[in-house]
Amino acid sequence: MANNSVQDARSKAQEVAGKTADHARDIASDAASKAREVGREAADKARDVGHSLADAGRSAAHAASQTADNAVGTAGQGMQSLAGTVREYGAHSGVVGQATEAVAGTLERGGQYLQREGLSGMTDDLTDMIKRNPLPALMLGIGIGFVLARLTSSRS
């Protein structure tokens, strides 16, 4: 009889242990599922935040570009206004009159160019000029770098 009660106790213990192990596996499986779900949600949120930041960056860059183009257009208007002032108050005859008209014409054409092309058009034109004339552009860049280096080193 004592053997039977020991065996009954063992089998009860094994049964309880089996149920406990099954329950622990279920809990672990549920926890893993929840962790995967939370991970997916976090990745989705991070992706959404990334897209929002990218959109905000594009908007800021566009606004800065618009502001720069407006500033260049305003400078073009100023140049055209200055051309009118030079024509109005400058000499009208002789060599000085011709020089006055040349300066006014150049200011007017420059102002029109700035208003028509804006900053992006100027950048495109500069890029095209560098592509057509790479060696002079390189030399100009070296020269400007040399002058800037001299200016900054003389201040030290």
N, CA and C of each residue as an Amber inpcrd file, in Angstrom:
protein
   468
   0.7890000  -1.1680000   0.0000000   0.0000000   0.0000000   0.0000000
   0.8500000   1.2590000   0.0000000   1.9290000   1.2270000   0.7360000
   2.8260000   2.3820000   0.7630000   3.4300000   2.5950000  -0.6080000
   3.6950000   1.4890000  -1.2970000   4.2380000   1.6100000  -2.6500000
   3.2300000   2.2680000  -3.5870000   1.9790000   1.8840000  -3.4190000
   0.9340000   2.4610000  -4.2660000   0.7980000   3.9550000  -4.0260000
   0.8430000   4.3750000  -2.7790000   0.6870000   5.7910000  -2.5020000
   1.9140000   6.5740000  -2.9860000   3.1050000   5.9510000  -2.9440000
   4.3090000   6.6170000  -3.4830000   4.1750000   6.7380000  -4.9930000
   3.7040000   5.6760000  -5.6340000   3.5430000   5.7200000  -7.0840000
   2.4530000   6.7150000  -7.4660000   1.3870000   6.7520000  -6.6880000
   0.3240000   7.7240000  -6.9650000   0.8550000   9.1510000  -6.8110000
   1.6570000   9.3460000  -5.7900000   2.2380000  10.6850000  -5.5780000
   3.1620000  11.0530000  -6.7290000   3.9680000  10.0550000  -7.1780000
   4.8720000  10.3130000  -8.3120000   4.0760000  10.6390000  -9.5700000
   3.0800000   9.8990000  -9.8470000   2.3320000  10.1290000 -11.0690000
   1.5820000  11.4600000 -10.9920000   1.0880000  11.8010000  -9.7960000
   0.4530000  13.1170000  -9.6210000   1.4790000  14.2220000  -9.8440000
   2.6860000  14.0160000  -9.2870000   3.7450000  15.0120000  -9.4390000
   4.1280000  15.1540000 -10.9070000   4.2200000  14.0180000 -11.6090000
   4.5580000  14.0760000 -13.0370000   3.4440000  14.7630000 -13.8320000
   2.2260000  14.4640000 -13.4680000   1.0900000  15.0860000 -14.1540000
   1.1030000  16.6000000 -13.9350000   1.3100000  17.0160000 -12.6670000
   1.3690000  18.4480000 -12.3420000   2.5540000  19.0920000 -13.0590000
   3.7050000  18.4100000 -13.0720000   4.8880000  18.9480000 -13.7510000
   4.6290000  19.1000000 -15.2500000   3.9730000  18.1070000 -15.8470000
   3.6500000  18.1830000 -17.2760000   2.7250000  19.3430000 -17.5780000
   1.6750000  19.4910000 -16.7380000   0.7440000  20.6050000 -16.9360000
   1.4550000  21.9410000 -16.7490000   2.3200000  21.9890000 -15.7380000
   3.0700000  23.2250000 -15.4810000   3.9850000  23.5450000 -16.6590000
   4.6560000  22.5430000 -17.1940000   5.5390000  22.7550000 -18.3500000
   4.7350000  23.2130000 -19.5530000   3.5760000  22.5900000 -19.8020000
   2.7160000  23.0030000 -20.9140000   2.2600000  24.4490000 -20.7320000
   1.8710000  24.7730000 -19.5080000   1.4250000  26.1350000 -19.2170000
   2.5800000  27.1390000 -19.4200000   3.7640000  26.7560000 -18.9700000
   4.9370000  27.6240000 -19.1380000   5.2370000  27.8190000 -20.6240000
   5.1360000  26.7360000 -21.4360000   5.3480000  26.8530000 -22.8880000
   4.3180000  27.7870000 -23.5150000   3.0550000  27.6700000 -23.0850000
   2.0030000  28.5440000 -23.6120000   2.2940000  30.0040000 -23.2720000
   2.7040000  30.2390000 -22.0200000   3.0260000  31.6080000 -21.5950000
   4.2090000  32.1390000 -22.4040000   5.2440000  31.3200000 -22.5980000
   6.4210000  31.7420000 -23.3640000   6.0420000  32.0260000 -24.8140000
   5.1940000  31.1820000 -25.3880000   4.7470000  31.3870000 -26.7620000
   3.9510000  32.6750000 -26.8950000   3.0500000  32.9240000 -25.9370000
   2.2730000  34.1670000 -25.9370000   3.1940000  35.3790000 -25.7960000
   4.1820000  35.2740000 -24.9130000   5.1220000  36.3830000 -24.7030000
   5.9190000  36.6430000 -25.9770000   6.3580000  35.5880000 -26.6490000
   7.1110000  35.7510000 -27.8970000   6.2410000  36.4020000 -28.9650000
   4.9840000  35.9760000 -29.0590000   4.0560000  36.5760000 -30.0210000
   3.8480000  38.0530000 -29.7270000   3.6340000  38.3580000 -28.4490000
   3.4540000  39.7690000 -28.0660000   4.7070000  40.5800000 -28.3730000
   5.8740000  40.0200000 -28.1150000   7.1310000  40.7300000 -28.3860000
   7.2730000  40.9930000 -29.8850000   6.9390000  40.0010000 -30.7240000
   7.0010000  40.2060000 -32.1790000   6.0310000  41.2990000 -32.6180000
   4.8330000  41.2710000 -32.0470000   3.8220000  42.2690000 -32.3890000
   4.2870000  43.6740000 -31.9820000   4.8220000  43.7870000 -30.7750000
   5.3280000  45.0780000 -30.3090000   6.4930000  45.5300000 -31.1930000
   7.3500000  44.6110000 -31.5780000   8.4720000  44.9440000 -32.4630000
   7.9910000  45.4510000 -33.8110000   6.9830000  44.7720000 -34.3810000
   6.4270000  45.2210000 -35.6560000   5.8130000  46.6050000 -35.5350000
   5.0680000  46.8220000 -34.4480000   4.4520000  48.1320000 -34.2320000
   5.5160000  49.2190000 -34.0670000   6.5860000  48.9080000 -33.3390000
   7.6710000  49.8820000 -33.1480000   8.3420000  50.1860000 -34.4810000
   8.5610000  49.1680000 -35.3050000   9.1730000  49.3850000 -36.6190000
   8.2610000  50.2390000 -37.4910000   6.9520000  49.9800000 -37.4430000
   6.0090000  50.7880000 -38.2200000   6.0250000  52.2430000 -37.7610000
   6.0260000  52.4340000 -36.4470000   6.0690000  53.8050000 -35.9130000
   7.3700000  54.5000000 -36.3190000   8.4850000  53.7930000 -36.2290000
   9.7780000  54.3740000 -36.6130000   9.7700000  54.7440000 -38.0920000
   9.1900000  53.8800000 -38.9220000   9.1060000  54.1570000 -40.3580000
   8.2510000  55.4020000 -40.6050000   7.1180000  55.4930000 -39.8780000
   6.2440000  56.6640000 -40.0240000   6.9610000  57.9430000 -39.6030000
   7.6900000  57.8740000 -38.4880000   8.4410000  59.0440000 -38.0260000
   9.5150000  59.4110000 -39.0450000  10.1880000  58.4130000 -39.5940000
  11.2040000  58.6760000 -40.6230000  10.6130000  59.3600000 -41.8370000
   9.4470000  58.8770000 -42.2830000   8.7860000  59.5150000 -43.4280000
   8.3830000  60.9500000 -43.0940000   7.8810000  61.1480000 -41.8810000
   7.4880000  62.5020000 -41.4720000   8.6880000  63.4400000 -41.4490000
   9.8090000  62.9540000 -40.9150000  11.0190000  63.7830000 -40.8830000
  11.5200000  64.0820000 -42.2880000  11.4630000  63.0960000 -43.1610000
  11.8970000  63.3150000 -44.5430000  11.0090000  64.3470000 -45.2250000
   9.7010000  64.2440000 -45.0100000   8.7820000  65.2280000 -45.5890000
   9.0670000  66.6240000 -45.0480000   9.3100000  66.7120000 -43.7420000
   9.6190000  68.0130000 -43.1360000  10.9210000  68.5740000 -43.7030000
  11.9030000  67.7190000 -43.9010000  13.1760000  68.1610000 -44.4850000
  12.9950000  68.6650000 -45.9030000  12.1970000  67.9240000 -46.6880000
  11.9370000  68.3730000 -48.0680000  11.2070000  69.7080000 -48.0730000
  10.2450000  69.8650000 -47.1660000   9.5000000  71.1240000 -47.0910000
  10.4270000  72.2820000 -46.7120000  11.2970000  72.0460000 -45.7440000
  12.2330000  73.0880000 -45.3230000  13.1900000  73.4460000 -46.4480000
  13.6850000  72.4460000 -47.1600000  14.5940000  72.7120000 -48.2790000
  13.8840000  73.4820000 -49.3750000  12.6380000  73.1250000 -49.6460000
  11.8730000  73.8330000 -50.6710000  11.6460000  75.2860000 -50.2590000
  11.3010000  75.4930000 -48.9810000  11.0860000  76.8550000 -48.4910000
  12.3680000  77.6740000 -48.5710000  13.5000000  77.0610000 -48.2260000
  14.7840000  77.7730000 -48.3130000  15.1080000  78.1050000 -49.7590000
  14.8320000  77.1850000 -50.6560000  15.0710000  77.4160000 -52.0760000
  14.1970000  78.5560000 -52.5920000  12.9280000  78.5540000 -52.1790000
  12.0120000  79.6210000 -52.5890000  12.5030000  80.9790000 -52.0590000
  12.9450000  80.9930000 -50.8070000  13.4470000  82.2370000 -50.2150000
  14.6660000  82.7400000 -50.9630000  15.5710000  81.8240000 -51.3080000
  16.7680000  82.2210000 -52.0550000  16.3910000  82.7290000 -53.4410000
  15.4650000  82.0400000 -54.1190000  15.0300000  82.5020000 -55.4420000
  14.3690000  83.8750000 -55.3500000  13.5640000  84.0920000 -54.2990000
  12.9410000  85.4050000 -54.1150000  13.9940000  86.4860000 -53.8890000
  15.0190000  86.1570000 -53.1050000  16.0880000  87.1270000 -52.8500000
  16.8300000  87.4650000 -54.1310000  17.0950000  86.4530000 -54.9580000
  17.7790000  86.6950000 -56.2300000  16.8930000  87.5320000 -57.1470000
  15.5830000  87.2480000 -57.1670000  14.6550000  88.0410000 -57.9700000
  14.6110000  89.4900000 -57.5100000  14.6330000  89.6780000 -56.1850000
  14.6480000  91.0310000 -55.6330000  15.9330000  91.7560000 -56.0220000
  17.0490000  91.0440000 -55.9940000  18.3190000  91.6490000 -56.4230000
  18.2350000  92.0390000 -57.8950000  17.5970000  91.2080000 -58.7040000
  17.4210000  91.5280000 -60.1310000  16.5880000  92.7880000 -60.3180000
  15.5200000  92.9180000 -59.5250000  14.7060000  94.1320000 -59.6030000
  15.5240000  95.3520000 -59.2050000  16.3380000  95.1890000 -58.1670000
  17.1950000  96.2930000 -57.7290000  18.1860000  96.7080000 -58.8140000
  18.7400000  95.7190000 -59.5060000  19.6820000  96.0410000 -60.5890000
  18.9720000  96.7880000 -61.7210000  17.7550000  96.3810000 -62.0420000
  17.0120000  97.0700000 -63.0970000  16.6650000  98.4950000 -62.6700000
  16.3120000  98.6570000 -61.4100000  16.0280000  99.9940000 -60.8920000
  17.2760000 100.8700000 -60.9370000  18.4040000 100.2850000 -60.5790000
  19.6680000 101.0260000 -60.6320000  20.0060000 101.4190000 -62.0660000
  19.6950000 100.5380000 -63.0120000  19.9330000 100.8580000 -64.4240000
  19.1200000 102.0900000 -64.8210000  17.8690000 102.1480000 -64.3800000
  17.0410000 103.3270000 -64.6780000  17.6140000 104.5860000 -64.0540000
  18.1200000 104.4540000 -62.8310000  18.7140000 105.6130000 -62.1580000
  19.9710000 106.0750000 -62.8810000  20.8110000 105.1400000 -63.3210000
  22.0330000 105.4920000 -64.0570000  21.6560000 106.2030000 -65.3460000
  20.6660000 105.6920000 -66.0320000  20.2350000 106.3360000 -67.2870000
  19.7030000 107.7460000 -67.0210000  18.9370000 107.8710000 -65.9520000
  18.3050000 109.1590000 -65.6570000  19.3260000 110.2220000 -65.2590000
  20.2860000 109.8510000 -64.4140000  21.2010000 110.8540000 -63.8780000
  22.5690000 110.8560000 -64.5510000  22.8350000 109.9120000 -65.4140000
  24.1320000 109.8630000 -66.0810000  24.1710000 110.7840000 -67.2890000
  25.3730000 110.9120000 -67.8460000  25.5480000 111.7290000 -69.0460000
  24.7960000 111.0800000 -70.2070000  24.3420000 111.9340000 -71.1480000
  23.5480000 111.4240000 -72.2610000  24.2600000 111.5380000 -73.5950000
  25.3980000 112.1720000 -73.6200000  26.0780000 112.3340000 -74.9020000
  27.5760000 112.1420000 -74.7160000  28.2410000 111.9400000 -75.8360000
  29.6820000 111.7850000 -75.8270000  30.1050000 110.4100000 -75.3220000
  31.3950000 110.3080000 -75.0220000  31.9750000 109.0510000 -74.5710000
  31.4000000 108.6550000 -73.2160000  31.2370000 109.6200000 -72.3290000
  30.6780000 109.3340000 -71.0070000  29.2240000 108.8730000 -71.1450000
  28.4980000 109.4370000 -72.0690000  27.1180000 109.0260000 -72.3210000
  27.0610000 107.5830000 -72.8260000  28.0180000 107.2350000 -73.6930000
  28.0710000 105.8630000 -74.1930000  28.4060000 104.8890000 -73.0470000
  29.3490000 105.2950000 -72.1990000  29.7150000 104.4510000 -71.0540000
  28.5280000 104.3080000 -70.1030000  27.8080000 105.4200000 -69.8780000
  26.6300000 105.3850000 -69.0180000  25.5890000 104.4090000 -69.5710000
  25.3450000 104.4810000 -70.8670000  24.3620000 103.5840000 -71.4920000
  24.8260000 102.1310000 -71.4280000  26.1390000 101.8990000 -71.5970000
  26.6670000 100.5290000 -71.5240000  26.4820000  99.9550000 -70.1150000
  26.7940000 100.7530000 -69.1040000  26.6310000 100.3040000 -67.7220000
  25.1540000 100.0550000 -67.4240000  24.2950000 100.9670000 -67.8240000
  22.8600000 100.8150000 -67.5750000  22.3210000  99.5790000 -68.2950000
  22.7400000  99.3710000 -69.5320000  22.2890000  98.1990000 -70.2950000
  22.7420000  96.8920000 -69.6440000  23.9980000  96.8860000 -69.1690000
  24.5120000  95.6830000 -68.5080000  23.7560000  95.4100000 -67.2150000
  23.5020000  96.4600000 -66.4350000  22.7330000  96.2930000 -65.2020000
  21.3230000  95.7750000 -65.5030000  20.7160000  96.3230000 -66.5390000
  19.3520000  95.9250000 -66.8880000  19.3000000  94.4600000 -67.3420000
  20.2230000  94.0580000 -68.2100000  20.2630000  92.6650000 -68.6780000
  20.5800000  91.7050000 -67.5260000  21.4970000  92.1170000 -66.6620000
  21.8070000  91.2810000 -65.4880000  20.6110000  91.1180000 -64.5800000
  19.8810000  92.1980000 -64.3540000  18.6830000  92.1370000 -63.5270000
  17.6070000  91.2530000 -64.1400000  17.4370000  91.3630000 -65.4510000
  16.4630000  90.5090000 -66.1370000  16.8680000  89.0370000 -66.0300000
  18.1640000  88.7840000 -66.1900000  18.6600000  87.4100000 -66.0760000
  18.3710000  86.8460000 -64.6880000  18.6640000  87.6270000 -63.6600000
  18.4220000  87.1650000 -62.2890000  16.9380000  86.8860000 -62.0470000
  16.0800000  87.7550000 -62.5470000  14.6470000  87.5380000 -62.3590000
  14.1540000  86.3370000 -63.1550000  14.6550000  86.1700000 -64.3620000
  14.1920000  85.0900000 -65.2310000  14.7030000  83.7330000 -64.7580000
  15.9870000  83.6380000 -64.4380000  16.6080000  82.3510000 -64.1370000
  16.5220000  81.9600000 -62.6640000  16.6300000  82.9180000 -61.7790000
  16.6380000  82.5940000 -60.3540000  17.9270000  81.8720000 -59.9760000
  17.9770000  81.4130000 -58.7470000  19.1810000  80.7650000 -58.2340000
  19.4320000  79.4250000 -58.9160000  18.3800000  78.6630000 -59.1440000
  18.5590000  77.3480000 -59.7720000  19.0530000  77.4900000 -61.2050000
  18.5480000  78.4770000 -61.9410000  19.0230000  78.7130000 -63.3060000
  20.4740000  79.1500000 -63.3260000  20.8480000  79.9760000 -62.3450000
  22.2490000  80.4100000 -62.2650000  23.1530000  79.2170000 -61.9790000
  22.7040000  78.3290000 -61.0920000  23.4810000  77.1390000 -60.7610000
  23.6480000  76.2460000 -61.9860000  22.5730000  76.0650000 -62.7460000
  22.6500000  75.2550000 -63.9670000  23.6100000  75.8720000 -64.9750000
  23.5270000  77.1960000 -65.1480000  24.4180000  77.8750000 -66.0940000
  25.8780000  77.7530000 -65.6560000  26.1250000  77.8920000 -64.3720000
  27.4920000  77.7730000 -63.8630000  28.0240000  76.3620000 -64.0640000
  27.1820000  75.3700000 -63.8110000  27.5830000  73.9740000 -64.0230000
  27.9230000  73.7270000 -65.4890000  27.0840000  74.2330000 -66.3890000
  27.3460000  74.0760000 -67.8280000  28.6500000  74.7530000 -68.2290000
  28.8930000  75.9440000 -67.6840000  30.1240000  76.6730000 -68.0220000
  31.3550000  75.8920000 -67.5350000  31.2820000  75.3260000 -66.3550000
  32.4060000  74.5500000 -65.8260000  32.6400000  73.3100000 -66.6720000
  31.5510000  72.6670000 -67.1230000  31.6940000  71.4840000 -67.9800000
  32.3230000  71.8360000 -69.3190000  31.9760000  73.0040000 -69.8560000
  32.5500000  73.4280000 -71.1470000  33.9960000  73.8950000 -71.0020000
  34.3550000  74.4240000 -69.8490000  35.6900000  74.9980000 -69.6240000
  36.2860000  74.4740000 -68.3230000  36.6200000  73.1960000 -68.2470000
  37.0630000  72.6480000 -66.9570000  38.4130000  73.1950000 -66.4830000
  39.3700000  73.3740000 -67.3900000  40.6920000  73.8430000 -66.9700000
  40.6550000  75.2690000 -66.4260000  40.0390000  76.2160000 -67.1330000
  39.9490000  77.5600000 -66.5400000  39.1800000  77.5670000 -65.2160000
  38.1410000  76.7400000 -65.1080000  37.3820000  76.6770000 -63.8560000
  38.2560000  76.1500000 -62.7250000  39.0770000  75.1380000 -63.0280000
  39.9920000  74.5900000 -62.0280000  41.0020000  75.6440000 -61.5900000
  41.5620000  76.3620000 -62.5550000  42.5410000  77.4060000 -62.2260000
  41.9020000  78.5220000 -61.3980000  40.6860000  78.8880000 -61.7530000
  39.9780000  79.9070000 -60.9850000  39.7480000  79.4280000 -59.5450000
  39.3500000  78.1590000 -59.3910000  39.1510000  77.6010000 -58.0550000
  40.4390000  77.6030000 -57.2420000  41.5470000  77.2380000 -57.8730000
  42.8390000  77.2570000 -57.1840000  43.2090000  78.6820000 -56.7870000
  42.9750000  79.6210000 -57.6980000  43.2840000  81.0260000 -57.4060000
  42.4610000  81.5590000 -56.2450000  41.1850000  81.2520000 -56.2500000
  40.3200000  81.7100000 -55.1540000  40.7470000  81.0610000 -53.8410000
  41.0890000  79.7900000 -53.8900000  41.5680000  79.1090000 -52.6900000
  42.8530000  79.7360000 -52.1630000  43.7670000  80.0880000 -53.0670000
  45.0190000  80.7240000 -52.6610000  44.7520000  82.0700000 -51.9950000
  43.8850000  82.8780000 -52.6120000  43.5750000  84.1960000 -52.0490000
  42.9170000  84.0470000 -50.6760000  41.9750000  83.1240000 -50.5510000
  41.3260000  82.9160000 -49.2540000  42.3260000  82.4370000 -48.2020000
  43.2360000  81.5600000 -48.5960000  44.2560000  81.0910000 -47.6570000
  45.1480000  82.2400000 -47.2040000  45.5340000  83.1060000 -48.1310000
  46.3750000  84.2570000 -47.7690000  45.6340000  85.2000000 -46.8370000
  44.3590000  85.4160000 -47.1300000  43.5780000  86.3360000 -46.2960000
  43.4030000  85.7810000 -44.8920000  43.1270000  84.5050000 -44.7690000
  42.9120000  83.9320000 -43.4360000  44.2100000  83.7610000 -42.6780000
  45.3080000  83.4990000 -43.3730000  46.5730000  83.3320000 -42.6540000
  47.1450000  84.6750000 -42.2270000  46.8440000  85.7660000 -42.9300000
  47.3600000  87.0690000 -42.5300000  46.6290000  87.6170000 -41.3090000
  45.4470000  87.1150000 -41.0230000  44.6840000  87.5620000 -39.8470000
  45.1430000  86.8630000 -38.5820000  45.7970000  85.7300000 -38.7010000
  46.1990000  84.9690000 -37.5180000  47.2940000  85.6290000 -36.7510000
